[in-house]
């Protein structure tokens, strides 16, 4: 098994920085995106700098990681947004998304479609940990909900169970806040000349305080 300690550390730091505000209160700073390069330093809220750990050099890990990060933008955080441009819907603050991949719902769907099957794209975009949507459209632009909760689980180990010319099966061990660990199976297949995930369990990607 290849350790996902780097992903665990990055996800924890970014969730602490981006998920602290409540959605019904206007945050003072722009929300940070989950995705980050492994060579750059991460700044904590206290102003200190933490050097990001090295990621394992593995082509399969490099494929799995961006897919996981995209899913987290719909489960444990939201896309980078501009705190200076907001709109309020039903008591919830939303902020204009600055991530160029999310300029419209069609663009959002196309971005997810690079990694996931059509069924998974619908599942990912259709889920929200709250009783209100994470993304809305306002005046032709996409807005993301403001504050978020804190993840109740994060991946700790990563490995490949099986691979062939048209399929790769991943095993990912996830550690939950209650101390329980569980392994999940992820399947990536070559379909019509394109590698996409056809199984990508999402149930562990929950947050404290989610609906």
C-alpha positions as CSV (number, residue, x, y, z in Angstrom):
1,X,0.0,0.0,0.0
2,X,1.3,3.4,-0.8
3,X,0.7,6.0,1.9
4,X,-1.5,8.9,1.4
5,X,0.0,10.9,4.2
6,X,0.7,13.8,1.9
7,X,-2.9,14.0,0.8
8,X,-4.1,13.7,4.3
9,X,-2.0,16.5,5.5
10,X,-2.9,18.8,2.6
11,X,-6.6,18.1,3.0
12,X,-6.5,18.8,6.7
13,X,-4.7,22.1,6.3
14,X,-6.8,23.3,3.5
15,X,-10.1,22.3,5.2
16,X,-9.0,24.1,8.3
17,X,-8.3,27.2,6.2
18,X,-11.4,27.0,4.0
19,X,-14.1,25.4,6.1
20,X,-14.2,27.5,9.2
21,X,-16.9,30.0,8.4
22,X,-20.7,29.3,8.7
23,X,-22.6,29.5,5.4
24,X,-25.1,32.0,6.9
25,X,-22.3,34.4,7.9
26,X,-20.2,36.3,5.5
27,X,-16.5,35.2,5.7
28,X,-13.7,37.8,5.7
29,X,-11.4,36.0,3.3
30,X,-11.6,34.3,0.0
31,X,-12.2,30.6,0.2
32,X,-9.2,28.4,-0.7
33,X,-9.4,25.6,-3.3
34,X,-8.6,22.1,-2.2
35,X,-6.3,21.4,-5.0
36,X,-2.7,22.5,-4.6
37,X,0.7,21.5,-6.0
38,X,2.8,19.4,-3.7
39,X,6.0,21.5,-4.1
40,X,4.5,24.7,-2.8
41,X,4.3,25.7,0.8
42,X,1.1,26.0,2.7
43,X,0.3,28.9,5.0
44,X,-1.7,28.3,8.1
45,X,-4.1,30.7,9.6
46,X,-1.5,31.6,12.2
47,X,0.7,33.0,9.5
48,X,3.4,30.3,9.8
49,X,4.5,28.2,6.8
50,X,4.4,24.4,6.6
51,X,6.3,22.7,3.8
52,X,4.1,20.3,1.9
53,X,5.4,16.7,2.1
54,X,6.6,14.9,-1.0
55,X,4.0,12.9,-3.0
56,X,4.9,9.4,-4.1
57,X,5.8,9.1,-7.7
58,X,3.1,6.8,-9.0
59,X,1.2,7.3,-12.3
60,X,-1.9,5.7,-10.8
61,X,-1.8,7.8,-7.7
62,X,-1.5,10.9,-9.9
63,X,-4.7,9.9,-11.7
64,X,-6.6,9.1,-8.5
65,X,-5.7,12.2,-6.6
66,X,-7.2,14.9,-9.0
67,X,-10.4,12.8,-9.2
68,X,-10.6,12.7,-5.4
69,X,-9.9,16.5,-5.2
70,X,-12.7,17.2,-7.6
71,X,-15.2,15.1,-5.6
72,X,-14.2,17.0,-2.5
73,X,-15.3,20.2,-4.1
74,X,-18.8,18.8,-3.9
75,X,-18.6,17.1,-0.6
76,X,-16.2,18.7,1.9
77,X,-15.4,22.1,0.5
78,X,-16.3,24.2,-2.6
79,X,-14.4,25.7,-5.5
80,X,-12.3,28.9,-5.0
81,X,-14.5,32.0,-4.8
82,X,-14.4,35.7,-4.4
83,X,-15.6,36.9,-1.0
84,X,-16.0,40.4,-2.4
85,X,-18.9,39.4,-4.7
86,X,-21.7,37.6,-2.9
87,X,-25.4,36.9,-3.1
88,X,-27.8,35.6,-0.4
89,X,-30.4,33.0,-1.1
90,X,-32.8,31.8,1.6
91,X,-30.5,33.0,4.3
92,X,-27.4,31.4,2.8
93,X,-24.4,33.3,1.4
94,X,-23.0,32.3,-1.9
95,X,-19.8,33.7,-3.5
96,X,-18.8,34.1,-7.1
97,X,-16.6,31.1,-8.2
98,X,-13.2,32.0,-9.6
99,X,-12.2,28.5,-10.6
100,X,-12.0,28.7,-14.4
101,X,-13.3,25.1,-14.6
102,X,-16.6,26.1,-13.0
103,X,-17.6,29.1,-15.1
104,X,-21.0,27.4,-15.8
105,X,-22.8,24.2,-14.9
106,X,-22.0,22.9,-18.3
107,X,-18.3,23.5,-17.8
108,X,-18.5,21.9,-14.3
109,X,-20.1,18.8,-15.9
110,X,-17.5,18.7,-18.6
111,X,-14.7,18.9,-16.1
112,X,-16.1,16.0,-14.1
113,X,-16.7,14.1,-17.3
114,X,-12.9,14.0,-17.9
115,X,-12.6,11.7,-14.8
116,X,-16.0,10.0,-14.2
117,X,-18.8,8.2,-16.0
118,X,-22.0,10.0,-16.8
119,X,-23.8,8.3,-13.9
120,X,-21.1,9.4,-11.5
121,X,-21.1,13.0,-12.8
122,X,-24.8,13.2,-12.1
123,X,-24.3,11.7,-8.6
124,X,-21.5,14.0,-7.7
125,X,-23.2,17.2,-8.9
126,X,-26.6,16.1,-7.5
127,X,-25.4,15.6,-3.9
128,X,-25.1,18.2,-1.2
129,X,-24.2,17.7,2.5
130,X,-26.7,20.4,3.4
131,X,-30.4,21.0,2.7
132,X,-29.4,23.7,0.2
133,X,-27.4,23.5,-3.0
134,X,-23.6,24.0,-2.9
135,X,-23.6,25.9,-6.2
136,X,-26.1,28.2,-7.8
137,X,-26.2,30.3,-10.9
138,X,-26.7,34.1,-10.6
139,X,-26.6,36.5,-13.5
140,X,-24.8,34.0,-15.7
141,X,-22.1,33.1,-13.2
142,X,-21.6,30.3,-10.7
143,X,-21.7,31.0,-7.0
144,X,-20.5,28.6,-4.3
145,X,-21.9,28.4,-0.7
146,X,-19.7,30.2,1.9
147,X,-18.9,28.2,5.0
148,X,-18.5,24.5,5.3
149,X,-18.1,21.9,8.0
150,X,-15.1,19.7,8.8
151,X,-14.5,16.3,7.2
152,X,-15.4,13.3,9.3
153,X,-13.0,11.0,7.4
154,X,-9.9,11.2,5.3
155,X,-7.9,8.7,3.2
156,X,-4.7,7.2,4.8
157,X,-3.6,4.3,2.5
158,X,-3.8,3.8,-1.3
159,X,-3.0,0.7,-3.3
160,X,-3.8,-1.1,-6.6
161,X,-5.8,-4.4,-6.2
162,X,-5.9,-5.4,-9.8
163,X,-5.1,-4.0,-13.2
164,X,-5.4,-5.0,-16.9
165,X,-5.4,-3.3,-20.3
166,X,-8.8,-1.8,-19.8
167,X,-9.3,-1.7,-16.0
168,X,-7.6,-0.6,-12.8
169,X,-9.1,-1.4,-9.4
170,X,-7.9,0.7,-6.4
171,X,-8.2,0.1,-2.7
172,X,-8.3,3.1,-0.5
173,X,-8.3,2.9,3.3
174,X,-10.2,5.7,5.0
175,X,-9.8,6.7,8.7
176,X,-12.9,8.1,10.3
177,X,-13.1,10.5,13.3
178,X,-14.4,7.7,15.5
179,X,-11.2,5.7,15.0
180,X,-12.8,3.2,12.6
181,X,-11.0,2.4,9.4
182,X,-12.6,1.0,6.2
183,X,-11.4,0.1,2.8
184,X,-13.2,1.3,-0.4
185,X,-13.0,0.0,-3.9
186,X,-12.6,2.4,-6.8
187,X,-12.7,1.2,-10.5
188,X,-11.3,3.0,-13.5
189,X,-12.1,1.6,-16.9
190,X,-11.1,2.2,-20.6
191,X,-14.4,3.0,-22.3
192,X,-14.7,4.2,-25.9
193,X,-11.0,5.1,-25.8
194,X,-11.2,7.1,-22.6
195,X,-10.2,6.2,-19.1
196,X,-12.9,7.1,-16.6
197,X,-13.9,6.0,-13.1
198,X,-17.1,3.9,-13.1
199,X,-17.0,3.2,-9.3
200,X,-16.1,6.0,-6.9
201,X,-17.6,5.5,-3.4
202,X,-18.7,8.9,-1.9
203,X,-20.4,7.9,1.3
204,X,-17.3,8.5,3.5
205,X,-16.9,12.1,2.2
206,X,-19.1,13.6,4.9
207,X,-18.7,16.7,7.1
208,X,-19.5,17.5,10.6
209,X,-22.8,19.4,10.7
210,X,-23.9,18.2,7.3
211,X,-27.6,17.6,6.7
